[in-house]
Amino acid sequence: MNSFSTSELSEIYRGISAGLVFLIPVIFILFFVILSHNLVVSMSDRLFLKPPPTLYIFLLQIPNSWVGCINEKNLEAFKEWAKPLLPLVLKSHDQHDKHIRFSFLARTIEEIDAFYERFKDILYYSIYIQKHINCDNIDRKIYVIGDKVFGVQRESPIAIAIRENLDFIDVDKIDKEEFEIPEKTVQLAKILTKEMNLKLFGFDLIKSLDHDGKYYLIDVNDFPGYRGLKNAENMIVNFLQKILYF
């Protein structure tokens, strides 16, 4: 059997990454054309994740999360829906393209108006909405490559923007550092690997300030950028080289 060369695998990886950046927004557009009669769709009650009992001392219930569309026609209806749920985090689905990605904390109705005025030109597909969690403002990004699990952490871009009164922050420029992940995080990675049947993916954890330091799982990315992880591309290529054969 013939195997791919390292250079060929690098090109495959770059091609898949570029293709998914294009396809993911298209998929979400089609999905919400089908569900266009709904303002928001709850995601929290549709989750597959059922951690074993040993993880309950470490992991909290996933925060209430929704997917919805905001436009000129439904803005007032969206604000009416959101009012009793504030504060909310509003995020773009596409976090790869820095020109259309955002993470915004809306604490008041006025801040929803400010959000819409600022981002209305790129709100042509659905956004991800999540109940804001009182946390330590550190994003812990867990990356999985095959059976290996890595951790990279950074200060929350929302926390930086609020503290420094910034209208925009380039998340690629936030300092990142690798950290040693606890065994329970490795267990969680194994559960997600099995449930989603994925070998290359990432997920985000935040540490609660209200529940004795337990963690919330707030995001799962089926094709992350592996930002901040040293030698990530070579590790991915080596992994693909082991499993891809003609």
C-alpha positions as CSV (number, residue, x, y, z in Angstrom):
1,M,0.0,0.0,0.0
2,N,1.1,3.5,-0.7
3,S,1.0,6.2,2.0
4,F,0.8,10.0,1.7
5,S,4.0,11.9,2.0
6,T,4.4,14.5,4.7
7,S,4.2,17.4,2.2
8,E,1.0,15.8,0.7
9,L,-0.6,15.5,4.1
10,S,0.2,19.1,4.9
11,E,-1.6,20.2,1.7
12,I,-4.5,17.9,2.6
13,Y,-4.8,19.4,6.0
14,R,-4.7,23.0,4.7
15,G,-7.2,22.1,2.0
16,I,-9.7,20.6,4.5
17,S,-9.3,23.6,6.8
18,A,-9.9,26.1,3.9
19,G,-12.9,24.0,2.7
20,L,-14.6,23.8,6.0
21,V,-14.2,27.5,6.6
22,F,-16.3,28.0,3.4
23,L,-18.8,25.1,4.0
24,I,-19.7,25.6,7.7
25,P,-21.5,29.0,7.1
26,V,-23.3,27.5,4.1
27,I,-24.5,24.6,6.1
28,F,-25.9,26.8,8.9
29,I,-27.6,29.1,6.3
30,L,-29.4,26.1,4.9
31,F,-30.3,24.8,8.3
32,F,-31.9,28.1,9.3
33,V,-33.8,28.5,6.1
34,I,-35.5,25.2,7.1
35,L,-36.1,26.5,10.6
36,S,-36.8,30.1,9.6
37,H,-40.2,30.1,11.4
38,N,-38.3,29.9,14.8
39,L,-36.6,32.9,16.3
40,V,-34.3,30.8,18.4
41,V,-33.7,27.1,18.7
42,S,-32.6,25.7,22.1
43,M,-29.4,23.6,22.0
44,S,-29.1,22.9,25.7
45,D,-31.8,20.2,25.7
46,R,-30.4,18.5,22.6
47,L,-27.0,17.5,23.9
48,F,-25.7,14.0,23.6
49,L,-23.1,14.3,26.4
50,K,-23.8,12.2,29.4
51,P,-20.7,12.2,31.6
52,P,-20.0,9.3,33.9
53,P,-20.7,9.9,37.6
54,T,-17.0,10.4,38.3
55,L,-17.1,13.6,36.2
56,Y,-19.9,15.3,38.0
57,I,-17.6,16.4,40.8
58,F,-15.6,18.2,38.1
59,L,-18.1,19.2,35.3
60,L,-21.2,21.3,35.6
61,Q,-24.3,21.2,33.4
62,I,-23.7,22.9,30.1
63,P,-25.0,26.5,30.2
64,N,-28.3,27.2,28.5
65,S,-27.5,27.7,24.8
66,W,-29.5,28.7,21.7
67,V,-29.0,29.3,18.0
68,G,-30.9,32.2,16.5
69,C,-31.1,34.9,13.9
70,I,-31.1,38.6,14.4
71,N,-32.1,41.0,11.7
72,E,-34.0,44.3,11.3
73,K,-37.4,42.5,11.1
74,N,-37.1,40.5,14.3
75,L,-34.8,42.7,16.4
76,E,-37.6,43.8,18.7
77,A,-38.9,40.3,19.1
78,F,-35.4,39.0,19.9
79,K,-35.0,41.7,22.6
80,E,-38.3,40.7,24.1
81,W,-37.2,37.0,24.2
82,A,-33.7,37.9,25.6
83,K,-34.8,40.3,28.3
84,P,-35.5,37.8,31.1
85,L,-32.3,35.8,30.2
86,L,-29.7,38.6,30.3
87,P,-26.8,38.6,30.5
88,L,-26.1,36.7,27.3
89,V,-23.0,36.0,25.3
90,L,-23.5,36.4,21.5
91,K,-21.0,34.6,19.3
92,S,-20.5,34.1,15.6
93,H,-20.5,30.5,14.4
94,D,-17.5,31.1,12.2
95,Q,-14.6,31.8,14.5
96,H,-12.0,31.2,11.7
97,D,-12.5,34.4,9.7
98,K,-11.4,37.3,11.8
99,H,-13.5,39.7,9.6
100,I,-16.8,38.1,10.6
101,R,-16.2,36.6,14.0
102,F,-17.3,38.2,17.3
103,S,-17.9,37.5,20.9
104,F,-20.1,40.0,22.7
105,L,-21.5,40.2,26.2
106,A,-25.0,41.8,26.3
107,R,-25.9,42.7,29.8
108,T,-28.8,45.1,29.0
109,I,-31.3,45.7,26.2
110,E,-29.3,48.7,25.2
111,E,-26.3,46.6,24.7
112,I,-28.3,44.3,22.4
113,D,-29.1,47.4,20.3
114,A,-25.4,48.4,20.4
115,F,-24.5,44.8,19.3
116,Y,-26.9,45.0,16.4
117,E,-25.7,48.4,15.2
118,R,-22.1,47.2,15.2
119,F,-22.5,43.8,13.6
120,K,-25.7,44.1,11.5
121,D,-23.7,44.0,8.2
122,I,-22.4,40.5,9.0
123,L,-25.5,39.0,10.7
124,Y,-26.5,37.2,7.5
125,Y,-26.5,33.8,9.2
126,S,-27.3,32.5,12.6
127,I,-25.5,33.3,15.8
128,Y,-24.7,31.3,18.9
129,I,-26.3,32.5,22.1
130,Q,-25.3,31.3,25.6
131,K,-26.2,32.3,29.1
132,H,-23.3,34.2,30.6
133,I,-21.4,32.4,33.4
134,N,-19.7,34.1,36.3
135,C,-16.2,32.7,35.8
136,D,-12.5,33.4,36.3
137,N,-12.3,34.9,32.8
138,I,-9.8,32.3,31.5
139,D,-10.6,30.4,28.4
140,R,-9.2,26.9,28.6
141,K,-9.0,25.4,25.1
142,I,-8.5,21.7,25.0
143,Y,-7.2,20.2,21.7
144,V,-7.4,16.6,20.7
145,I,-5.1,15.0,18.1
146,G,-5.8,11.2,18.0
147,D,-5.3,9.9,21.5
148,K,-3.3,12.9,22.7
149,V,-4.9,15.8,24.6
150,F,-3.4,19.3,25.0
151,G,-4.4,22.4,26.8
152,V,-3.9,26.1,25.8
153,Q,-5.3,28.9,27.9
154,R,-5.8,32.7,27.4
155,E,-7.6,35.5,29.0
156,S,-11.2,35.9,27.9
157,P,-11.5,38.4,25.0
158,I,-14.8,39.6,26.4
159,A,-13.1,40.4,29.8
160,I,-10.3,42.2,28.0
161,A,-12.7,44.3,25.9
162,I,-14.7,45.3,29.0
163,R,-11.7,46.1,31.1
164,E,-10.0,48.2,28.5
165,N,-13.2,49.6,26.9
166,L,-12.4,48.2,23.5
167,D,-14.8,48.1,20.6
168,F,-12.8,45.3,18.9
169,I,-10.1,42.8,20.0
170,D,-8.1,40.5,17.7
171,V,-8.2,37.2,19.6
172,D,-5.1,36.0,17.6
173,K,-3.1,38.7,19.4
174,I,-4.1,37.6,22.9
175,D,-1.2,35.9,24.8
176,K,-1.7,32.1,25.0
177,E,0.2,29.5,27.0
178,E,0.1,25.8,27.2
179,F,-0.9,24.2,30.5
180,E,-1.0,20.8,32.1
181,I,-4.5,19.4,32.0
182,P,-6.0,17.4,34.8
183,E,-6.9,13.7,34.3
184,K,-10.6,14.4,34.4
185,T,-10.2,16.7,31.4
186,V,-8.5,13.8,29.6
187,Q,-11.5,11.6,30.5
188,L,-13.9,14.2,29.1
189,A,-11.9,14.3,25.9
190,K,-12.2,10.5,25.6
191,I,-16.0,10.7,26.1
192,L,-16.3,13.4,23.4
193,T,-14.1,11.4,21.0
194,K,-16.3,8.4,21.4
195,E,-19.6,10.2,21.2
196,M,-18.7,12.4,18.2
197,N,-16.5,9.9,16.5
198,L,-13.8,12.5,16.0
199,K,-10.1,12.3,16.3
200,L,-9.2,16.0,15.5
201,F,-11.3,18.5,17.5
202,G,-11.3,20.9,20.4
203,F,-13.5,22.1,23.2
204,D,-13.6,25.0,25.7
205,L,-13.8,25.0,29.4
206,I,-14.4,27.9,31.8
207,K,-14.1,27.7,35.6
208,S,-17.1,28.8,37.6
209,L,-16.7,31.2,40.5
210,D,-20.0,30.1,42.0
211,H,-19.7,26.3,42.2
212,D,-16.5,25.5,44.1
213,G,-14.2,25.8,41.1
214,K,-16.1,23.3,38.8
215,Y,-16.0,23.7,35.1
216,Y,-18.5,24.4,32.3
217,L,-18.1,22.9,28.9
218,I,-19.2,25.9,26.7
219,D,-18.1,25.0,23.2
220,V,-17.1,22.1,21.0
221,N,-15.3,22.7,17.7
222,D,-15.1,19.9,15.2
223,F,-12.1,21.6,13.4
224,P,-10.2,24.0,15.6
225,G,-7.3,26.2,14.6
226,Y,-5.0,24.8,17.3
227,R,-3.8,28.3,18.0
228,G,-1.2,28.5,20.7
229,L,-0.3,24.8,20.5
230,K,3.4,24.4,19.5
231,N,4.2,22.1,16.6
232,A,0.4,21.5,16.0
233,E,0.7,21.2,12.3
234,N,3.4,18.5,12.4
235,M,1.5,16.5,15.0
236,I,-1.6,16.6,12.9
237,V,0.4,15.5,9.8
238,N,2.0,12.7,11.7
239,F,-1.4,11.6,13.0
240,L,-2.9,11.6,9.5
241,Q,0.1,9.8,8.1
242,K,-0.6,6.9,10.5
243,I,-4.2,6.5,9.5
244,L,-4.4,7.5,5.8
245,Y,-3.4,4.9,3.3
246,F,-4.5,4.0,-0.2
